[in-house]
Each structure stands twice: as structure tokens, then as C-alpha cells.
């Protein structure tokens, strides 16, 4: 399995929560981490400082031009890009009868559209490199289990899974693409609904950012023969 030492890996939405856990895990493995953030600059800089003063890159992922500029800046800074973790996402809850166009676009502009254009931008760099690269997309348990008040969110994350599979074929063998679907990964206090999910989880606990990071690191290290795959990191919840 490939070492991550010295590898350049961009993590989107790396300021907080799962993205922060992934960035810290990568830095601990010796990777050269690029920290992306949208609005949480202070959190991003705190994460960056804990990743050996990693460089920080701001971009609004709703904008394709800003996405492309982000990858240009990362490539200019490092001279290469070995890995991408598409982690940035949004989450809202609505009765499906009340969803408006703006609500749909708010979720899909980042959860799905930005994932595609990030993959495209990364691939344009990676395909020029003799060794190619690796991309890991963060999906969700909502991509494989229907949640009635999150139809728009579930659709966006299901799209990420199919996008991963389609692009894994388009860019093989130089680039591997895989997806990770987190289960219940709370940060801070939990509500009654979250506690019900935790109670249903066969592992008898909630997941952590470190649980997700471990699987992400596996895909970033693995042979490119492992591609187009989805792993649910959910303590068995998707099997209940």
C-alpha cells in the first residue's frame, strides 16, 4: 500500500468536522495537505496550524470559476496534485412539499455540482502526471437510505455515488475514484432524532471523524485497482 509521505492532497471543507479530521489524519501520515474553506477562515487557519502550517485556500464552491481558480492556485503552490478529498457539503431538512428552487439549488450547487467540477479540475492536473492520482468523494448514508425530510439532500448524495462510479471508468487507469458514506457522525450535542439513529446502530455508538478519516486514507493509499467503490462507514446502520 502506497505511503502518503510527501503526497499533495487537497481537502475541501477542511476547516471543521469531518474535513478537519481528515486533514489532521493526512498530516499525521506525512502528506502535504491543502486546506480549503468557504467561509470559516479562523477554523481553517486553526486546522492548518495543526497540520504543520499547511497552506489555506479560500473558494466559493457554488462558483465553477472559483473552483477552477482553486485548483490553479493549489497546482501553482505545490507543482502537482496527488489526491483530492471532496468533503465540503451542505445539509438542510424540509418537508418535500415545501422545497423551493432556491432550497434545491442551495444543496445541489455544493453537494453535487461542485463535486463534479472539483473532480474535473483535479483530473486535468492528475492526468498530466505520470502517476495519475486518487480522488475520494464523501457521500452519505442518505445516498443509500431514504430520509423523507431530506429528499433533496439524499438525491444530491446519491448523485455523488453515481458520479464516482462514472468518473472511475472515464479516467481509469490513471485516476482511482471511490466514495465513503458516513453514518451518524455527531459533532457537539445530539438531538432526539440523532440519538434514535445511534440506538439503531449495531456498533452501539456514534461514529467519529477519525472513523471516516481512516477509510479515506485507505482509498488514498490503495492500489488503483480499487476504484468505483462505495464504503458505508456507519457501524452497520445501513444494514438494519
C-alpha positions as CSV (number, residue, x, y, z in Angstrom):
1,X,0.0,0.0,0.0
2,X,1.4,3.4,-1.0
3,X,2.8,5.8,1.6
4,X,1.3,9.2,1.8
5,X,4.5,10.8,2.8
6,X,5.1,14.0,0.8
7,X,1.9,13.5,-1.3
8,X,-0.1,16.6,-2.1
9,X,-3.7,16.2,-1.1
10,X,-6.4,18.8,-1.2
11,X,-9.3,18.5,1.3
12,X,-12.4,20.6,0.6
13,X,-14.3,21.9,3.6
14,X,-11.3,21.1,5.8
15,X,-11.9,23.8,8.4
16,X,-14.3,21.8,10.7
17,X,-15.9,18.5,11.5
18,X,-15.1,15.5,9.2
19,X,-12.9,17.6,6.9
20,X,-10.8,18.7,9.8
21,X,-10.4,15.1,11.0
22,X,-9.3,14.0,7.5
23,X,-6.8,16.8,7.2
24,X,-5.3,16.1,10.6
25,X,-5.0,12.4,9.8
26,X,-3.3,13.1,6.4
27,X,-0.8,15.5,8.1
28,X,0.0,12.8,10.7
29,X,0.8,10.5,7.8
30,X,3.3,13.0,6.3
31,X,1.1,14.2,3.5
32,X,1.3,17.8,2.3
33,X,-2.2,19.0,2.9
34,X,-4.0,21.8,1.1
35,X,-6.8,23.2,3.4
36,X,-9.8,24.6,1.5
37,X,-12.5,26.6,3.2
38,X,-15.5,28.6,2.1
39,X,-16.4,31.0,5.0
40,X,-14.8,29.6,8.1
41,X,-11.4,31.2,7.9
42,X,-10.5,31.2,11.6
43,X,-11.3,27.5,11.8
44,X,-9.4,26.8,8.6
45,X,-6.3,28.5,9.9
46,X,-6.5,26.6,13.2
47,X,-6.7,23.3,11.3
48,X,-3.9,24.4,9.1
49,X,-1.7,25.3,12.0
50,X,-2.3,21.8,13.4
51,X,-1.3,20.3,10.0
52,X,2.2,21.8,10.2
53,X,1.1,25.3,8.9
54,X,-0.5,23.9,5.8
55,X,-1.4,26.4,3.1
56,X,-5.0,27.6,3.2
57,X,-7.1,28.3,0.1
58,X,-10.5,30.0,0.0
59,X,-13.1,29.4,-2.7
60,X,-16.9,29.6,-3.0
61,X,-17.7,26.2,-4.4
62,X,-21.0,27.4,-5.8
63,X,-18.9,29.1,-8.5
64,X,-17.3,27.0,-11.2
65,X,-14.8,29.8,-12.0
66,X,-13.8,29.9,-8.3
67,X,-13.4,26.1,-8.3
68,X,-11.1,26.2,-11.3
69,X,-9.1,29.0,-9.7
70,X,-8.7,27.0,-6.5
71,X,-7.1,24.1,-8.4
72,X,-4.9,26.5,-10.4
73,X,-3.7,28.0,-7.1
74,X,-3.0,24.6,-5.5
75,X,-1.1,23.4,-8.6
76,X,0.9,26.7,-8.7
77,X,1.8,26.3,-5.0
78,X,2.7,22.7,-4.9
79,X,3.5,22.0,-8.6
80,X,1.3,18.9,-8.5
81,X,-1.8,17.3,-7.0
82,X,-1.8,13.6,-5.9
83,X,-5.1,13.4,-4.1
84,X,-8.4,15.1,-3.6
85,X,-11.0,14.6,-0.9
86,X,-14.3,16.1,-1.8
87,X,-15.7,16.7,1.6
88,X,-17.5,20.1,1.5
89,X,-21.2,19.7,1.7
90,X,-24.5,21.3,3.0
91,X,-27.4,19.7,4.9
92,X,-30.9,21.0,5.4
93,X,-34.2,19.5,6.4
94,X,-37.5,20.2,4.6
95,X,-40.9,18.7,4.1
96,X,-40.6,17.8,0.3
97,X,-43.8,19.7,-0.4
98,X,-42.2,22.8,0.9
99,X,-38.9,22.7,-1.0
100,X,-38.4,25.6,-3.4
101,X,-36.0,26.0,-6.2
102,X,-33.6,28.0,-4.0
103,X,-33.6,25.3,-1.4
104,X,-32.8,22.6,-4.0
105,X,-30.0,24.7,-5.6
106,X,-28.6,25.6,-2.2
107,X,-27.9,21.9,-1.6
108,X,-27.1,20.7,-5.1
109,X,-24.8,23.6,-6.0
110,X,-22.2,22.4,-3.4
111,X,-23.1,18.7,-2.8
112,X,-23.2,17.6,-6.4
113,X,-22.3,20.3,-8.9
114,X,-19.1,21.4,-7.1
115,X,-18.1,17.7,-6.6
116,X,-18.2,17.2,-10.4
117,X,-16.3,20.4,-11.2
118,X,-13.7,19.7,-8.5
119,X,-13.2,16.2,-9.8
120,X,-12.8,17.6,-13.3
121,X,-10.3,20.3,-12.2
122,X,-8.3,17.7,-10.3
123,X,-8.3,15.3,-13.1
124,X,-7.0,17.8,-15.6
125,X,-3.9,18.1,-13.3
126,X,-3.6,14.4,-12.4
127,X,-3.9,13.1,-16.0
128,X,-0.8,15.1,-16.9
129,X,1.2,13.4,-14.1
130,X,2.9,10.0,-14.9
131,X,1.5,8.5,-11.7
132,X,-2.0,10.0,-12.0
133,X,-3.9,10.5,-8.7
134,X,-6.6,9.5,-6.4
135,X,-10.0,11.1,-5.6
136,X,-12.2,10.3,-2.6
137,X,-15.8,11.7,-2.5
138,X,-17.6,11.9,0.7
139,X,-21.2,10.7,0.2
140,X,-23.6,9.9,3.0
141,X,-25.8,7.2,4.5
142,X,-28.6,9.4,2.9
143,X,-27.2,8.2,-0.5
144,X,-28.3,4.7,0.1
145,X,-31.1,5.0,2.7
146,X,-34.2,7.3,2.0
147,X,-34.9,10.0,4.5
148,X,-38.3,11.5,4.0
149,X,-37.5,15.1,5.1
150,X,-34.2,15.1,3.2
151,X,-35.2,14.1,-0.3
152,X,-33.2,16.9,-1.9
153,X,-30.1,16.0,0.2
154,X,-30.4,12.3,-0.4
155,X,-30.7,13.0,-4.2
156,X,-27.5,15.1,-4.1
157,X,-25.5,12.4,-2.3
158,X,-26.9,9.6,-4.4
159,X,-25.6,11.6,-7.3
160,X,-22.2,11.7,-5.8
161,X,-22.1,7.9,-5.7
162,X,-23.1,7.5,-9.3
163,X,-20.7,10.3,-10.3
164,X,-17.9,8.5,-8.6
165,X,-18.7,5.3,-10.5
166,X,-19.0,7.0,-13.9
167,X,-15.8,9.0,-13.5
168,X,-13.9,6.0,-12.2
169,X,-14.5,4.5,-15.7
170,X,-13.8,7.7,-17.5
171,X,-10.3,8.3,-16.0
172,X,-9.1,4.8,-15.4
173,X,-6.4,3.6,-15.1
174,X,-4.5,6.8,-14.1
175,X,-7.0,8.0,-11.5
176,X,-8.9,6.0,-8.9
177,X,-12.2,7.4,-7.6
178,X,-14.0,6.0,-4.6
179,X,-16.7,7.2,-2.2
180,X,-17.2,7.0,1.6
181,X,-20.7,7.2,3.1
182,X,-20.6,8.3,6.7
183,X,-23.3,7.2,9.1
184,X,-24.1,9.1,12.3
185,X,-21.1,11.4,13.0
186,X,-22.2,14.0,15.5
187,X,-20.1,17.0,16.5
188,X,-21.3,18.6,19.7
189,X,-24.7,18.0,21.3
190,X,-27.1,15.5,19.7
191,X,-30.9,15.8,19.4
192,X,-33.5,13.1,19.9
193,X,-33.5,12.1,16.3
194,X,-29.8,11.6,16.2
195,X,-30.0,9.6,19.4
196,X,-32.5,7.3,17.8
197,X,-30.1,6.6,14.9
198,X,-27.3,5.9,17.3
199,X,-29.6,3.5,19.3
200,X,-30.2,1.6,16.0
201,X,-26.5,1.3,15.1
202,X,-25.3,-2.2,15.6
203,X,-21.9,-0.9,16.7
204,X,-23.7,0.7,19.7
205,X,-22.1,4.1,19.3
206,X,-21.9,7.1,17.1
207,X,-19.1,7.4,14.6
208,X,-16.3,9.8,14.8
209,X,-14.4,12.0,12.3
210,X,-11.4,9.7,12.8
211,X,-13.5,6.7,11.7
212,X,-14.2,8.4,8.4
213,X,-10.6,9.6,8.0
214,X,-9.3,6.0,8.4
215,X,-11.4,4.8,5.4
216,X,-10.5,7.9,3.3
217,X,-6.8,7.2,4.0
218,X,-7.2,3.6,2.9
219,X,-8.6,4.7,-0.5
220,X,-5.8,7.3,-0.9
221,X,-3.2,4.6,-0.2
222,X,-4.8,1.7,-2.0
223,X,-3.8,0.3,-5.4
224,X,-5.7,2.0,-8.3
225,X,-7.2,-1.4,-8.9
226,X,-9.6,-0.4,-6.1
227,X,-11.8,2.1,-7.9
228,X,-15.5,2.9,-8.3
229,X,-16.3,1.6,-4.9
230,X,-18.6,2.9,-2.1
231,X,-17.9,2.0,1.6
232,X,-20.5,2.9,4.2
233,X,-18.7,3.8,7.5
234,X,-21.8,3.6,9.7
235,X,-21.3,1.0,12.3
236,X,-23.7,-1.3,10.4
237,X,-26.6,1.1,10.4
238,X,-27.3,0.8,6.7
239,X,-27.8,-3.0,7.2
240,X,-30.6,-2.6,9.8
